[in-house]
């Protein structure tokens, strides 16, 4: 069993928006990163992604809609659908990559 202080881990990362893999559950990667107010260009993945905000706020643009994910909330980014991080996103984000088996 492992215990992780996610906020402390994210704060200790040398660069914002560079995730660190904490481990795996089955085929899913569990990652943590620090958000720093910057916008991030569109991303699209071949797998679903769960985006869990531990502290702060994540602002996304998905198919022309703005989505705000607050601390304690989780957003699932669908495979094949572009999503962009909007300026003002800040705090600690946990990402779970959910590849299809």
C-alpha positions in Angstrom: 0.0 0.0 0.0 1.2 3.5 -0.8 0.1 6.9 0.6 0.6 10.0 -1.5 0.3 13.7 -0.4 -0.8 14.8 -3.9 -0.6 18.6 -3.2 2.9 18.3 -1.8 4.0 16.1 -4.7 2.7 18.6 -7.3 4.2 21.5 -5.5 7.6 19.8 -5.6 7.5 19.2 -9.4 10.2 21.3 -11.2 7.8 22.4 -14.0 4.1 23.1 -14.1 2.1 21.1 -16.6 4.7 18.3 -16.6 3.1 15.3 -15.0 4.8 12.7 -12.8 3.5 9.1 -12.8 2.6 7.9 -9.3 1.7 4.4 -10.3 -0.6 2.2 -12.2 -3.9 0.5 -11.5 -4.4 -2.3 -14.1 -3.6 -0.6 -17.4 -4.4 3.0 -16.1 -1.6 5.4 -15.4 -2.1 7.7 -12.4 -0.3 11.1 -12.7 -0.1 14.3 -10.7 0.8 17.8 -12.0 0.9 21.4 -10.9 -1.2 24.0 -12.8 0.2 27.5 -13.0 -2.4 29.8 -14.6 -1.1 29.3 -18.2 -3.2 28.1 -21.1 -2.3 24.8 -22.8 -3.1 24.2 -26.4 -5.6 21.5 -27.6 -4.8 17.9 -26.7 -6.5 14.8 -28.0 -5.8 11.3 -26.8 -6.7 7.8 -28.0 -7.9 7.0 -24.5 -10.3 8.5 -22.0 -8.7 10.7 -19.3 -10.1 11.4 -15.8 -9.1 14.8 -14.6 -9.5 15.2 -10.8 -8.8 18.6 -9.3 -7.3 18.2 -5.8 -7.0 21.9 -5.1 -7.6 25.0 -7.2 -9.5 25.0 -10.4 -9.2 23.6 -14.0 -10.8 25.6 -16.8 -11.3 23.7 -20.1 -12.6 24.4 -23.6 -14.3 21.3 -25.1 -16.2 21.5 -28.4 -16.9 25.2 -28.0 -18.1 24.9 -24.4 -16.2 26.2 -21.3 -16.1 23.7 -18.4 -14.9 24.6 -14.9 -13.7 21.8 -12.7 -13.3 22.8 -9.0 -11.5 21.1 -6.2 -13.1 17.8 -5.4 -14.6 17.5 -8.9 -13.6 15.1 -11.7 -14.1 15.6 -15.4 -13.8 12.7 -17.9 -12.2 13.8 -21.2 -13.5 11.5 -23.9 -11.1 9.7 -26.2 -10.7 11.4 -29.6 -12.2 14.7 -28.4 -9.9 17.7 -28.3 -9.7 19.7 -25.1 -7.8 22.8 -24.2 -6.8 24.2 -20.8 -7.8 27.8 -20.5 -5.7 30.5 -18.7 -6.4 30.8 -15.0 -6.3 27.1 -14.3 -4.3 26.6 -11.1 -3.6 24.2 -8.3 -3.1 20.4 -8.2 -4.5 18.0 -10.9 -4.5 14.2 -10.8 -4.8 12.6 -14.2 -5.9 9.0 -14.7 -5.3 7.7 -18.3 -8.0 5.1 -19.0 -6.8 3.1 -22.0 -9.2 0.6 -23.6 -8.0 -3.0 -23.0 
